[in-house]
Amino acid sequence: MRFEVKTDQRRFFDYFSEIYLVTLIFFFGVLFFNLVLSLQKISRYHETNYLCNLILVEKSSDNFKKLGRIINQKDKQKIWDFCKLISR
């Protein structure tokens, strides 16, 4: 009588390939999320800089409102001081 022990190496490979795939997807998800946050910061900085330059040239109430929403300020004097600080 013969006794054989079968080892299922294919199942072992499938298990680790699934772990590798999940880790890879998680890594790229975190990388994409970090990229989105970085682009949002860059975009906000450039929009703030652009609106401050507009306010220094043309003191429009629409520009004050837009910039006030971005930097969370309601007082025009504080917005004006902020733009003077940035333009230095």
TIRO-2110 file (N, C-alpha, C; in Angstrom, 1 decimal):
// TIRO-2110
0.8, -1.2, 0.0, N, 1, A
0.0, 0.0, 0.0, CA, 1, A
0.9, 1.2, 0.0, C, 1, A
0.4, 2.2, -0.8, N, 2, A
1.2, 3.4, -0.9, CA, 2, A
0.5, 4.6, -0.3, C, 2, A
1.3, 5.4, 0.4, N, 3, A
0.7, 6.6, 1.1, CA, 3, A
1.3, 7.8, 0.4, C, 3, A
0.4, 8.7, -0.1, N, 4, A
0.9, 9.9, -0.7, CA, 4, A
0.3, 11.1, 0.0, C, 4, A
1.1, 12.1, 0.2, N, 5, A
0.7, 13.4, 0.7, CA, 5, A
0.8, 14.4, -0.4, C, 5, A
-0.3, 15.0, -0.7, N, 6, A
-0.4, 16.0, -1.7, CA, 6, A
-0.3, 17.4, -1.1, C, 6, A
0.6, 18.2, -1.6, N, 7, A
0.7, 19.6, -1.2, CA, 7, A
0.2, 20.4, -2.3, C, 7, A
-0.7, 21.3, -1.9, N, 8, A
-1.3, 22.2, -2.9, CA, 8, A
-0.6, 23.5, -3.0, C, 8, A
0.4, 23.5, -3.8, N, 9, A
1.2, 24.7, -3.9, CA, 9, A
0.4, 25.8, -4.7, C, 9, A
-0.5, 25.4, -5.5, N, 10, A
-1.3, 26.4, -6.2, CA, 10, A
-2.1, 27.3, -5.3, C, 10, A
-2.7, 26.6, -4.3, N, 11, A
-3.5, 27.4, -3.3, CA, 11, A
-2.7, 28.3, -2.5, C, 11, A
-1.5, 27.9, -2.2, N, 12, A
-0.5, 28.8, -1.5, CA, 12, A
-0.2, 30.0, -2.3, C, 12, A
0.1, 29.8, -3.6, N, 13, A
0.4, 30.9, -4.5, CA, 13, A
-0.8, 31.8, -4.7, C, 13, A
-2.0, 31.3, -4.8, N, 14, A
-3.2, 32.1, -5.0, CA, 14, A
-3.4, 33.0, -3.7, C, 14, A
-3.2, 32.5, -2.5, N, 15, A
-3.4, 33.2, -1.3, CA, 15, A
-2.4, 34.4, -1.2, C, 15, A
-1.2, 34.2, -1.5, N, 16, A
-0.2, 35.3, -1.5, CA, 16, A
-0.4, 36.3, -2.6, C, 16, A
-0.9, 35.8, -3.8, N, 17, A
-1.1, 36.8, -4.9, CA, 17, A
-2.3, 37.7, -4.5, C, 17, A
-3.3, 37.2, -3.8, N, 18, A
-4.4, 38.0, -3.4, CA, 18, A
-4.0, 39.0, -2.4, C, 18, A
-3.1, 38.6, -1.4, N, 19, A
-2.6, 39.5, -0.4, CA, 19, A
-1.8, 40.6, -1.1, C, 19, A
-1.0, 40.2, -2.1, N, 20, A
-0.1, 41.2, -2.8, CA, 20, A
-1.0, 42.2, -3.6, C, 20, A
-2.1, 41.7, -4.2, N, 21, A
-3.0, 42.5, -5.0, CA, 21, A
-3.7, 43.5, -4.1, C, 21, A
-4.2, 43.1, -2.9, N, 22, A
-4.8, 44.0, -2.0, CA, 22, A
-3.9, 45.1, -1.5, C, 22, A
-2.7, 44.6, -1.2, N, 23, A
-1.6, 45.6, -0.7, CA, 23, A
-1.3, 46.6, -1.8, C, 23, A
-1.2, 46.2, -3.0, N, 24, A
-0.9, 47.0, -4.1, CA, 24, A
-2.0, 48.0, -4.4, C, 24, A
-3.3, 47.6, -4.3, N, 25, A
-4.4, 48.5, -4.5, CA, 25, A
-4.5, 49.5, -3.4, C, 25, A
-4.2, 49.1, -2.1, N, 26, A
-4.2, 50.0, -1.0, CA, 26, A
-3.1, 51.0, -1.2, C, 26, A
-1.9, 50.6, -1.6, N, 27, A
-0.8, 51.5, -1.8, CA, 27, A
-1.2, 52.6, -2.8, C, 27, A
-1.7, 52.2, -4.0, N, 28, A
-2.0, 53.1, -5.0, CA, 28, A
-3.2, 54.0, -4.6, C, 28, A
-4.1, 53.5, -3.8, N, 29, A
-5.2, 54.3, -3.3, CA, 29, A
-4.7, 55.4, -2.4, C, 29, A
-3.8, 55.1, -1.5, N, 30, A
-3.2, 56.1, -0.6, CA, 30, A
-2.4, 57.1, -1.4, C, 30, A
-1.6, 56.6, -2.3, N, 31, A
-0.8, 57.5, -3.2, CA, 31, A
-1.7, 58.5, -4.0, C, 31, A
-2.8, 58.0, -4.5, N, 32, A
-3.8, 58.8, -5.3, CA, 32, A
-4.4, 59.9, -4.3, C, 32, A
-4.8, 59.4, -3.1, N, 33, A
-5.4, 60.3, -2.2, CA, 33, A
-4.5, 61.4, -1.8, C, 33, A
-3.2, 61.1, -1.5, N, 34, A
-2.2, 62.1, -1.2, CA, 34, A
-2.0, 63.1, -2.4, C, 34, A
-2.0, 62.6, -3.6, N, 35, A
-1.8, 63.4, -4.7, CA, 35, A
-3.0, 64.4, -4.9, C, 35, A
-4.2, 64.0, -4.6, N, 36, A
-5.4, 64.8, -4.7, CA, 36, A
-5.3, 65.9, -3.6, C, 36, A
-4.9, 65.6, -2.4, N, 37, A
-4.8, 66.6, -1.4, CA, 37, A
-3.7, 67.6, -1.7, C, 37, A
-2.6, 67.1, -2.3, N, 38, A
-1.5, 68.1, -2.6, CA, 38, A
-2.0, 69.0, -3.7, C, 38, A
-2.7, 68.5, -4.7, N, 39, A
-3.2, 69.3, -5.8, CA, 39, A
-4.2, 70.4, -5.3, C, 39, A
-5.0, 70.0, -4.3, N, 40, A
-5.9, 70.9, -3.7, CA, 40, A
-5.2, 72.0, -3.0, C, 40, A
-4.2, 71.7, -2.3, N, 41, A
-3.4, 72.8, -1.6, CA, 41, A
-2.8, 73.7, -2.6, C, 41, A
-2.2, 73.2, -3.6, N, 42, A
-1.5, 74.0, -4.7, CA, 42, A
-2.6, 74.9, -5.4, C, 42, A
-3.7, 74.3, -5.7, N, 43, A
-4.7, 75.1, -6.4, CA, 43, A
-5.3, 76.2, -5.5, C, 43, A
-5.5, 75.9, -4.2, N, 44, A
-5.9, 76.9, -3.3, CA, 44, A
-4.9, 78.1, -3.1, C, 44, A
-3.6, 77.7, -3.1, N, 45, A
-2.6, 78.7, -3.0, CA, 45, A
-2.6, 79.6, -4.2, C, 45, A
-2.6, 79.0, -5.4, N, 46, A
-2.6, 79.8, -6.6, CA, 46, A
-3.8, 80.7, -6.8, C, 46, A
-5.0, 80.2, -6.4, N, 47, A
-6.2, 81.0, -6.4, CA, 47, A
-6.2, 82.1, -5.5, C, 47, A
-5.7, 81.9, -4.3, N, 48, A
-5.5, 83.0, -3.3, CA, 48, A
-4.6, 84.0, -3.8, C, 48, A
-3.5, 83.6, -4.3, N, 49, A
-2.5, 84.5, -4.8, CA, 49, A
-3.1, 85.4, -6.0, C, 49, A
-3.8, 84.7, -6.9, N, 50, A
-4.4, 85.4, -8.0, CA, 50, A
-5.4, 86.4, -7.6, C, 50, A
-6.3, 86.0, -6.6, N, 51, A
-7.3, 87.0, -6.1, CA, 51, A
-6.7, 88.1, -5.4, C, 51, A
-5.6, 87.9, -4.6, N, 52, A
-4.9, 89.0, -3.9, CA, 52, A
-4.3, 90.0, -4.9, C, 52, A
-3.8, 89.5, -6.0, N, 53, A
-3.3, 90.3, -7.0, CA, 53, A
-4.4, 91.1, -7.7, C, 53, A
-5.5, 90.5, -7.9, N, 54, A
-6.7, 91.2, -8.4, CA, 54, A
-7.2, 92.3, -7.5, C, 54, A
-7.2, 92.0, -6.2, N, 55, A
-7.7, 93.0, -5.2, CA, 55, A
-6.7, 94.2, -5.2, C, 55, A
-5.4, 93.9, -5.3, N, 56, A
-4.4, 95.0, -5.2, CA, 56, A
-4.6, 95.9, -6.4, C, 56, A
-5.0, 95.4, -7.6, N, 57, A
-5.2, 96.2, -8.8, CA, 57, A
-6.6, 96.8, -8.8, C, 57, A
-7.6, 95.9, -8.6, N, 58, A
-9.0, 96.3, -8.7, CA, 58, A
-9.7, 95.9, -7.5, C, 58, A
-10.2, 96.9, -6.7, N, 59, A
-10.8, 96.6, -5.4, CA, 59, A
-12.3, 96.3, -5.6, C, 59, A
-12.6, 95.2, -6.2, N, 60, A
-14.0, 94.8, -6.5, CA, 60, A
-14.6, 94.0, -5.4, C, 60, A
-15.8, 94.2, -5.1, N, 61, A
-16.5, 93.5, -4.0, CA, 61, A
-16.6, 92.0, -4.2, C, 61, A
-16.7, 91.6, -5.5, N, 62, A
-16.8, 90.2, -5.9, CA, 62, A
-15.5, 89.5, -5.5, C, 62, A
-14.4, 90.2, -5.8, N, 63, A
-13.1, 89.6, -5.5, CA, 63, A
-12.9, 89.5, -4.0, C, 63, A
-13.4, 90.5, -3.2, N, 64, A
-13.3, 90.4, -1.8, CA, 64, A
-14.2, 89.2, -1.3, C, 64, A
-15.3, 89.0, -1.9, N, 65, A
-16.2, 87.9, -1.4, CA, 65, A
-15.6, 86.5, -1.7, C, 65, A
-15.0, 86.4, -3.0, N, 66, A
-14.4, 85.1, -3.3, CA, 66, A
-13.2, 84.8, -2.4, C, 66, A
-12.3, 85.8, -2.2, N, 67, A
-11.2, 85.6, -1.4, CA, 67, A
-11.6, 85.4, 0.1, C, 67, A
-12.6, 86.1, 0.5, N, 68, A
-13.1, 85.9, 1.9, CA, 68, A
-13.6, 84.5, 2.1, C, 68, A
-14.2, 83.9, 1.1, N, 69, A
-14.7, 82.5, 1.2, CA, 69, A
-13.5, 81.5, 1.3, C, 69, A
-12.5, 81.8, 0.6, N, 70, A
-11.3, 80.9, 0.6, CA, 70, A
-10.5, 81.0, 1.9, C, 70, A
-10.3, 82.2, 2.4, N, 71, A
-9.5, 82.3, 3.6, CA, 71, A
-10.4, 82.4, 4.9, C, 71, A
-11.7, 82.2, 4.8, N, 72, A
-12.6, 82.3, 5.9, CA, 72, A
-12.5, 83.6, 6.7, C, 72, A
-12.6, 84.7, 6.0, N, 73, A
-12.6, 86.0, 6.6, CA, 73, A
-13.8, 86.8, 6.0, C, 73, A
-14.4, 87.6, 6.9, N, 74, A
-15.5, 88.4, 6.4, CA, 74, A
-15.2, 89.9, 6.4, C, 74, A
-14.2, 90.3, 7.2, N, 75, A
-13.9, 91.7, 7.3, CA, 75, A
-13.0, 92.1, 6.2, C, 75, A
-13.3, 93.1, 5.5, N, 76, A
-12.6, 93.6, 4.3, CA, 76, A
-11.2, 94.0, 4.7, C, 76, A
-11.0, 94.6, 5.9, N, 77, A
-9.7, 95.1, 6.3, CA, 77, A
-8.8, 93.9, 6.6, C, 77, A
-9.3, 92.9, 7.1, N, 78, A
-8.4, 91.7, 7.4, CA, 78, A
-8.0, 91.0, 6.0, C, 78, A
-9.0, 91.0, 5.1, N, 79, A
-8.6, 90.5, 3.8, CA, 79, A
-7.6, 91.4, 3.1, C, 79, A
-7.8, 92.7, 3.2, N, 80, A
-6.8, 93.6, 2.6, CA, 80, A
-5.4, 93.4, 3.3, C, 80, A
-5.4, 93.3, 4.6, N, 81, A
-4.1, 93.1, 5.3, CA, 81, A
-3.4, 91.7, 4.9, C, 81, A
-4.3, 90.7, 4.7, N, 82, A
-3.8, 89.4, 4.2, CA, 82, A
-3.1, 89.5, 2.9, C, 82, A
-3.8, 90.3, 2.0, N, 83, A
-3.2, 90.4, 0.6, CA, 83, A
-1.9, 91.2, 0.6, C, 83, A
-1.9, 92.3, 1.5, N, 84, A
-0.6, 93.0, 1.6, CA, 84, A
0.5, 92.2, 2.1, C, 84, A
0.2, 91.3, 3.0, N, 85, A
1.2, 90.4, 3.6, CA, 85, A
1.7, 89.4, 2.5, C, 85, A
0.8, 88.9, 1.7, N, 86, A
1.2, 87.9, 0.7, CA, 86, A
2.0, 88.6, -0.4, C, 86, A
1.6, 89.8, -0.8, N, 87, A
2.3, 90.5, -1.9, CA, 87, A
3.7, 90.9, -1.6, C, 87, A
4.1, 90.9, -0.4, N, 88, A
5.5, 91.3, -0.1, CA, 88, A
6.5, 90.4, -0.7, C, 88, A
END
